[in-house]
Amino acid sequence: PSHDNAGKTFTQQVRTETPGGSVTLQDSLTISENSPNAFLLAAGTFNAATYNVTISGAASAMSAGTITNTRTLALGSGTWTLAGTVWSTNPSTNITVTGTGTISLTSASAKTFAGGGVSYSGITLDQAGAGTLTITGNNTFKDITNSYKATGAANITIGTTTQTVSQFTAAGESGRVLTVQGSSATSPGTLVLSTTTKPNVDYLTITGVRAYSLDTTWYAGTNSTNNGSLGWYFEAAPSAAATGNFFLIFG
C-alpha cells in the first residue's frame, strides 16, 4: 500500500510488517517517540521514495530489531534525520538497504550507527551533530561526511572496523576540527576507497585509521594532524593543472 501521513507527527512506534508486500510513502514521515525502536521494520519493504524521514526523541531509532524476516529498506532519495542516539540494522539477517539519499545523525549526545555489515552503497552517512558518532559493523557507503558546523569539534570513530566508501568528504574547518578515530595505532580502523576518487579534505585529527588502497592518494590537508595513521598524505591535493600534461610547441 501507499501511505499519506497528511503532515501528522507520530508520537508512538511506527512498525511496518508486510510479508511479501510493501509500504510506500506519499509524503514525509515524522516520528517523535522515546522508544529505542521508534521505527521498526519487521517484514516486507518500506519505501521512502523521494520523501524525508525525521525521527526524534531521547532514544529515537531506526531499528531492524532482532527479527529475521526478509526485509528491504528502500531509503529513497531523501534525507533520514535522526535526532536520537541509534540507527540499527544489526543483526542484519535478511535485510537489504537501497537508495541514494542521506542518513543524517544530528544528536548532540553520543550516537551509534550499528550498520550490521550491510551495503549502503548509494547512501551518504552524515555526522551532523556534536555528539561522537560511532560506526560499528563492516559497512559500505557512497560517502561519509561531516556537516556539523557549530562551535567546537566533532568526532567519527570506527574502532577496528572496515568502512568501504566511494567518496570520503568528511572534513572540519578552522576552529572546528573533525577527529577521525580508530581504536589505536596498533589496533586501527580501516577506510577502503572503492573508486578512483581521491579524498581531498582538511582540518582533521586522524588517530589509528588506515586508508586503503595504498596506491590511492588520500589527501588529509595541510591543517590536519597525524596521531598515528597509514596511507594518508598530510598535504593538499594538487590542482588539476598541476597534474596535467604540458606541451611546448615551437614554430
C-alpha positions in Angstrom: 0.0 0.0 0.0 0.8 3.7 -0.2 0.8 5.8 2.9 0.0 9.5 3.1 0.8 11.0 6.5 -1.1 14.3 6.0 1.6 16.2 7.9 1.0 14.2 11.1 3.7 13.7 13.6 3.5 10.2 15.1 4.1 10.0 18.8 4.1 6.2 19.0 6.2 3.5 17.5 5.8 3.1 13.7 6.1 -0.6 12.8 5.9 -1.8 9.2 5.1 -5.5 8.7 4.0 -6.5 5.2 5.4 -10.0 4.4 5.9 -10.2 0.7 4.5 -6.7 0.3 5.5 -3.1 0.6 4.6 0.3 2.1 5.5 3.4 0.0 5.4 6.9 1.4 3.3 9.6 -0.3 4.8 12.4 1.8 7.3 13.0 4.5 7.3 10.9 7.7 7.9 12.4 11.1 8.1 10.4 14.3 8.6 11.8 17.8 8.8 8.9 20.3 11.2 8.0 23.0 11.3 4.2 22.4 14.6 2.6 21.3 12.5 1.2 18.4 10.7 4.3 17.2 10.7 3.0 13.7 10.8 -0.8 13.3 10.9 -2.6 10.0 9.6 -6.1 10.8 8.8 -7.6 7.4 8.4 -6.7 3.7 9.6 -3.5 2.0 9.4 0.0 3.4 10.0 2.5 0.5 10.5 6.2 1.4 10.6 7.1 -2.3 11.6 10.8 -2.6 10.5 11.8 0.8 12.3 12.8 4.0 12.0 10.8 7.3 12.6 12.5 10.6 12.8 10.6 13.9 13.2 12.5 17.1 13.1 11.6 20.8 15.5 10.8 23.6 16.3 7.4 22.2 14.9 7.7 18.8 16.0 4.9 16.4 15.6 3.2 13.1 15.7 -0.4 14.0 15.6 -3.8 12.3 15.2 -5.4 15.7 16.2 -9.0 16.2 13.8 -10.2 13.5 15.0 -12.4 10.7 12.1 -11.9 8.3 13.0 -10.9 4.7 13.0 -7.1 4.6 14.0 -4.3 2.3 14.6 -0.8 3.5 14.4 1.5 0.4 15.7 4.7 1.8 14.9 6.6 -1.4 16.5 9.9 -2.4 15.5 12.0 0.6 17.2 12.6 4.0 16.7 10.4 7.0 17.3 12.7 10.1 17.8 11.1 13.5 17.9 13.4 16.4 18.3 10.5 18.8 21.1 8.1 19.5 20.8 4.9 17.5 20.5 3.6 14.0 20.5 -0.2 14.0 20.4 -2.8 11.2 22.3 -5.1 13.5 21.7 -8.1 13.4 21.4 -7.8 9.7 19.9 -11.1 8.8 17.7 -11.0 5.6 17.8 -7.2 5.3 18.7 -5.2 2.2 19.2 -1.5 2.0 18.8 0.5 -1.2 18.6 4.2 -2.1 20.6 7.3 -2.9 19.7 9.6 0.0 21.5 10.7 3.2 21.3 9.4 6.8 21.9 12.4 9.0 22.7 11.8 12.7 22.1 15.1 14.4 22.2 14.3 18.2 24.4 16.4 20.4 24.9 13.3 22.5 27.0 10.2 21.7 25.3 8.2 19.0 25.8 4.8 17.2 25.3 3.8 13.7 25.1 0.0 14.0 25.3 -0.9 10.3 25.4 -4.6 10.7 27.8 -5.1 7.8 25.2 -4.1 5.3 25.8 -2.4 1.9 24.6 1.2 1.9 26.4 1.7 -1.4 24.3 4.6 -2.6 23.9 6.3 0.7 25.8 9.1 2.4 26.3 8.9 6.1 26.5 12.3 7.7 27.9 13.2 11.1 25.6 16.2 11.7 25.7 16.7 15.5 28.1 17.5 18.3 27.9 14.0 19.8 30.6 11.4 18.9 29.4 9.2 16.0 30.5 5.6 16.5 30.1 3.3 13.4 30.0 -0.4 14.0 30.0 -3.3 11.5 32.0 -3.5 8.3 29.8 -1.4 6.1 29.8 0.1 2.6 28.7 3.7 1.9 28.7 6.1 -1.0 30.2 8.8 1.2 31.0 9.6 4.9 30.7 13.3 5.5 30.5 15.9 8.3 28.0 18.7 8.2 28.3 19.7 11.8 29.4 23.4 11.7 28.5 24.7 15.1 31.2 25.7 17.6 33.6 23.0 18.8 34.8 19.8 17.4 33.2 16.6 16.1 34.3 13.0 16.2 33.7 9.9 14.0 35.1 6.7 15.4 35.2 3.4 13.6 37.0 1.2 16.1 38.7 -1.7 14.4 36.0 -1.9 11.7 36.4 -1.5 7.9 34.3 1.1 6.1 34.3 0.9 2.3 33.4 4.2 0.6 33.1 5.5 -3.0 34.0 9.0 -1.6 35.2 10.4 1.7 34.4 14.1 2.1 34.3 14.3 5.9 36.2 17.5 6.9 36.5 20.1 9.6 37.0 23.8 9.5 39.3 26.2 11.2 38.4 26.1 14.9 36.2 23.1 14.2 38.5 20.1 13.8 37.0 16.8 13.0 38.6 13.7 14.7 38.5 10.5 12.7 39.5 7.8 15.0 40.2 4.0 15.2 40.9 2.1 18.3 44.6 2.9 18.3 47.6 3.0 16.0 48.2 -0.7 16.9 44.5 -1.7 16.5 43.4 0.6 13.7 40.2 1.1 11.9 40.3 0.9 8.1 38.8 3.1 5.3 38.8 1.5 1.9 38.2 3.5 -1.3 36.2 1.6 -3.9 36.7 4.2 -6.7 39.5 6.3 -8.2 38.2 9.5 -6.5 41.0 11.0 -4.4 39.8 12.2 -0.9 40.7 15.8 -0.5 39.8 17.0 3.0 41.3 19.2 5.7 41.2 20.1 9.4 41.2 16.6 10.6 42.9 14.8 13.5 43.5 11.2 12.4 44.2 8.7 15.1 44.6 5.0 14.3 43.0 4.9 10.9 44.4 3.2 7.8 43.5 4.4 4.4 43.5 1.9 1.5 44.3 1.1 -1.1 47.9 2.3 -0.7 48.1 3.1 -4.5 45.2 5.6 -4.0 46.1 9.0 -2.7 44.2 10.1 0.4 44.9 13.9 1.0 44.2 14.9 4.6 45.2 18.6 4.0 47.8 20.8 5.4 45.8 21.7 8.5 45.3 18.1 9.7 47.2 16.3 12.4 48.6 12.7 12.2 48.2 10.9 15.5 49.1 7.5 14.1 47.8 6.6 10.7 48.7 4.8 7.4 48.1 5.8 3.8 47.3 9.5 4.4 49.1 12.4 2.8 49.1 15.4 5.1 49.1 17.9 2.3 46.6 19.5 -0.1 45.7 17.7 -3.3 47.5 19.1 -6.3 45.3 21.2 -8.7 44.2 19.6 -11.9 46.5 22.0 -13.8 49.5 20.8 -11.7 48.8 17.2 -12.5 48.1 17.6 -16.2 50.4 17.2 -19.2 52.2 20.3 -20.6 53.4 20.6 -24.2 55.6 23.3 -25.7 55.2 23.8 -29.4 57.9 25.7 -31.2 57.1 27.1 -34.6 
